[in-house]
Amino acid sequence: MAPEQTAREPFFSTKSHERLSGASMHQPLRLRCDEAALAANYRSLQTRAGAQAGAAIKANAYGLGAAGAARALWNEGCRDFFVSTYWEAAELAFLPTGSISVLHGIGPTDEPLPGVRPVLISVEQIARWKSRGGPAQPCDVMIDTGMNRLGITREEIGALDGLTIHTLHSHLACADEEHPLNAAQLSRFRAASDSIPAQRYSLANSAGIFLGRDYAFDLVRPGLALYGGIPRSEARSTIKPVLSLEAQVVQVRRVRSGESVGYNATFVAPSDMSVAIINVGYADGYRRHFSSLGKATFGGAELPVIGRVSMDLVALDAGVASEIGEGDWVTLDFDLERSAALTGQSQYELLTGLGRRYQRIWS
């Protein structure tokens, strides 16, 4: 007789998953997001533009967390939100009907979502929208005025006949610098707005807002500046930092004079020293470019990064922080403009590279 078989829990059972992925699971990384600073940036940008401001919350609100950012901005009076794809739009289903536009338009395998407007970017998408929803259904349209990335050309404008266009968009290619293309795009968009009927017209991004009110039209679409980035020097006096990064100490160790720290032994201790190892790395968007250049603070003391930034660990010179120990939290210097200059990475890359291991806290 075969031995009695006992029921065993499958390795990947629902019960196992629930046990291992509980909502209370500790995270040793925190990304703190300041709702008051976000609201102040929104108000400042809208005032400077002299027009209604929407918000680009694509790429998970540039890394800060789309749901938290959208709720905070809605409470501040923002009514227009821009994502890249329908997948991103579906994650924001709590937003009211008519408040989301999908910047990449409607692709061949996309299914329209009720109350979400595609920003149609090609003749093919225009035909697709007409066949699926009917021309009377409101949509947005992107026209190309010189960026040559997305948008219909001047020669293709006839394809718009019959569409109900809610917002006509274009996008500035060089707004973060003084470039003759800025004025050329403005002139081309003005001409388009004179000939293409739409409820609203929108050209300026964060940097474009600082080019002057001529670029604002009816609606501006800030992204970077909302989240504390500095798109142009004119923004330094008004844009407030929104995020701060905090990491927990994994271990504090003693390193003797002449010993090296980290991969490739790029740092050698000049004397006996205390080193704090913290729970963050390039997998979390704290780039290798910060190696021996970045810094953190603990209790008002500055702790320089020493050696190479690893995938999920960073070493700090903790000599001036005698009280620091395992489980303590340090704050990483992640000022966007300063960090971009230090690492050679753009502020956009620094923000959107922030990984999923952070506990994102809006307060």
N, C-alpha and C positions, 0 to 999 in steps of 0.2 A: 504494500500500500504506500502510495506516495506520501511523503511527510506533509503535514498540514501547512498550507500556504497562508502567510499572514499578510494582511494589507499593509503596504508601505506607501508613505507619502511620496509622490513623484518629486524628483529633484527640483523641477521648475514649477512647482504647484503655486496656485494663487495664494495659499496660506504662507508659503515661504516668501513669496514676493512681498506680501503685506508686512511680514515680520522684518524684512531687510530694508524696506523703503518707507518706513514710518515717517510721518510729517515732522516728528520731533527729533529726527536724527541730527546730531550736532554737525555743523559745518565750520571748519577752522578758517574760513575766509569770509569777510563781510564787505559788501559794497553799500555804503550809506549814501542815500540820495536825499537831498535837501529840497523838499517841496516848496518852501518859501523862496529859495533861490531860483528854482525853475519858474515859479509864478512871476517873480520880479523880472527875470529875463524875458519872459513872454510879454509882459506889459511894456518893458523898455523897447523891445523890437517893434511892437505894434505902434507905439507912440512915434518912434523914429520914422517908421514907414509912412505914417499917416493914412494907413489902410488896414483892413481886417487882416489878421495873421492866422494862418493855419499852423500845422505842425507836421514835420516829417518824423514819423515814428517807425520807419522801416528799420530793418536789421536790429529788431528788439530795442527800439528807441536808442539806436547807436550804442547798444550794449547795456543801457541802464535798466531795461525792463519795460517792454511796451505797455503792459497792462497798468503798471503803477504810474508811468508817465502820462498815459492817456487819461486816467482818472483825475490826476492832479491838474492837467491842462484843461479838461472839461470843466472842472470846478472853477477855474480861472476865467472861463468864458470862451475857450477855443471850441470851434464847431466844425473844423475841417482837418481831417487826419489823412496822411499820405503814407501808403505802404507800397512795397515793390510788387508783391504777388497776391493772388487770391488765397494762398495758404496763410500768409500773414494776416490778411483780412479776416479769415475765419477764426483766428485766435482772438480777435477783438469783437466778437459777436455781441458783447454787452453794450457797445456804442450804439447810439440811436440810428435809425434808418436815415440814409442820405449823408452821413458824416464822413464816410470813408471813400477814398479814391485809390485805385490800383494803378500805379505809375507805369507798369510794364504792359498794361492793357490786357486784352483777353486772347490767350493763345489757343491753338487748335484743340487742346485737351482740357481747357479750363471750362468749368461750369459757372455761369453767372450766379451771384449771391444776391438775394433780394435786398434792395436798398444800397447796394455797393456799386459805385460807378467805375467802369474802366476808363483809363486815359488812353484812348485809341491812338496808336502810334504809326500805323501803316495803312495802305489801301486795303491790304488783305484783312486786317482787323476790322476796318470799317465795314467791309462786305460781310464779315462773320457776324458782327453786331447787328447789322440790318436783318440778316437771315434768322438770327436767334431771337432777337427781342423786338424787332420792329423799329423803324427810324424814330418813332414818336417817344421811345423810351429815353430818358435823359442819359447823356454820357459826357465825359470830358474828352478833349482832343489835345494832343501834343503836336506842335508844328516845329520844324527845324529852322532855326534862324542863324546857324553857323557852327553848331557844335558837331554836327554829323555823327550823332550817336543814336538817338531815337527821334521820331517825329516825321510827319509827312512834309514833302517839299512844296515849294510854291507851285510847281507844275502839277501837283496832285490835288490841289485845293478843290477842284471840281467834284472829287469823290465825296465831299462833305454834304453835297446837296441832299436835303431831306432830313438830315440829322437834327435832333434837338440837343444843342450843345450847352451844357451847364457852365463849364469853365474851359476856356481856351488857354493852353499853357505853352510856354517855351522855357528853355533852360540856358542860363549863362555859362559860358565855358571858362571865362577868365576873370570873374568878378573879384577874386582875391588879389588881383594885381592891377596896375595901371596898364591897360592894353587897348589898342584901337578896336579890337573886336567887340568890346563892351558897347561902345557907341553904335557900331554897325548893327549889332543884334537888337539894340533898343529901336533903331530906325526901322529895321525889318519887322519887328513885332508891332510897332505902331501901325505900319502899313497893313499888316495882317488883321489887326483889330478893327481897322476901318472897313475891311472888306468881308470879314467872316462874322456873322451874327452869333453872339453868345451872351449868356446871362452875366458872365464875369470874365475877366482877363487876368492872367497871372504869369509873371516873369521872374521875379527876384527870389533868390535863396538867401541864406544868412548873409553871405558876403555882398550880394546884390542890394540888400537893404541899406548898406553903408555907402553905396554909390550915389544915393540921393533919391528923393521922392519921385523923380521922373521914371524910375524903374519899378515903382510899387504897383501901379495900376489899381485893380480892385482887391487883390489878394496876394500876400507874400507867403512863402513856404519855408520858414527857417527850420533848420535841423541842428547843425553843429553849435550855433550860438545859444540855442535853448539850453543845451546840456553843459554849458560852461566853456565851450571852445571859443577861440579868438580868431575869426575869419579874416579880419583886417585890423590894422593898428588902431583905427578909430573905435574899435569895440572895447579896448582895454579898460576904459574908464567907466563902462556901464555894465558889462557882462560879469555876472557873479559865478564863482565855482559852484557846481552842483553836487559832485561826487567826491567821496573819499574812500580809499582802500585800506582795509585793516586785515592783518594776518596774525595768526597765533604762533607763539614760540613753541617749537617742537622739542628743542633741547638747548641747553647752555653748556658749552664745553670749554676746557682750558686748552689752548694751543701754545706750544712752547716755541721759543725763539728759533728761527731757522726751519720750522715745519711749514708745509704748504697747506692751502685750503682749497678744496673744490677741484673740478675737472681741469686737467692739463696744467695743474700747479702754477696758475698764473699769478697767485698771490702767495708771498712768503712772509711769515710773521717776523717783523723786525725785532720783536722782543716778546716775552711771555704775554699772552693776551687772552681776554674773555671773548668768546664768539657765540652769538645767538643764531641758531638755525630756525628759520621761519617757514611756515607752510604755504608757500606761493612760488610760482615759477613761470616759465614761458608758456606752459600749457594753459595758464590762467590769463595770458595776455601781458604778463610782466616780462617784457622782451629781454633776450640775451644782450641787447644793446645797453641795458642798464648795468652790465657787469662792471664792477669796480668804479661805477659812475653814480649809481642811484644812492638813495638814502632813505632812512625811516626815522621816526621819532618815538620816544618812549619817555613819558613823564617830563617832557620838555627838553630831553637830551637828544642830540642828533647821532644816529648810528649809521655810518657809511656802509654801503654794500662792498664786500670784499670777495674777490675771485669771481668765477663764472656763475651766472644765473643758470640753475638747472631746470629740468622740466617742471618740478614741483617743490623745489627747495632753494632758498637763498640764504647766504651767510652774511651776518652783520658784525661789525666791530662793536662789541658791547662794553668796551672799556670804561665808558663814562656813565654806564647804567648799572651800578653795582647791585641794585635791587631786582633786576630783571630775572625771571625764571620761567620754567616750563609752564605753559598755559597762559602766560601773559599775552596781551595784544599790543602790537605796534601799528603805527599809521605810516603807510608808505607815501613818500612825496610823489604825487602823480599830477602835479600842476600841468595842464595840457600843453600850454604854449612852451613852458620851460622844458618839459619832457620831450616835446617834439624837437626842440633845438639841441637837446642833449643827445638824443638817440638817432636823429636823422629820419625818424618815422613821422608821418603826418599825424595831426591831431585826430583825423578820422580813423586812421589805422589803430591808434592807441585806444580809442573808445570802443570801436566795434570788435576789437580783439579780446575784450574782457570775457573770460570763459564762463561756463555754466556752473562752476564749482563755488561761485560766490553766493552767499545768502544776500539777496538784494532787499534792502530795508529802506522803505520810503517813510520819512518822518518830518 
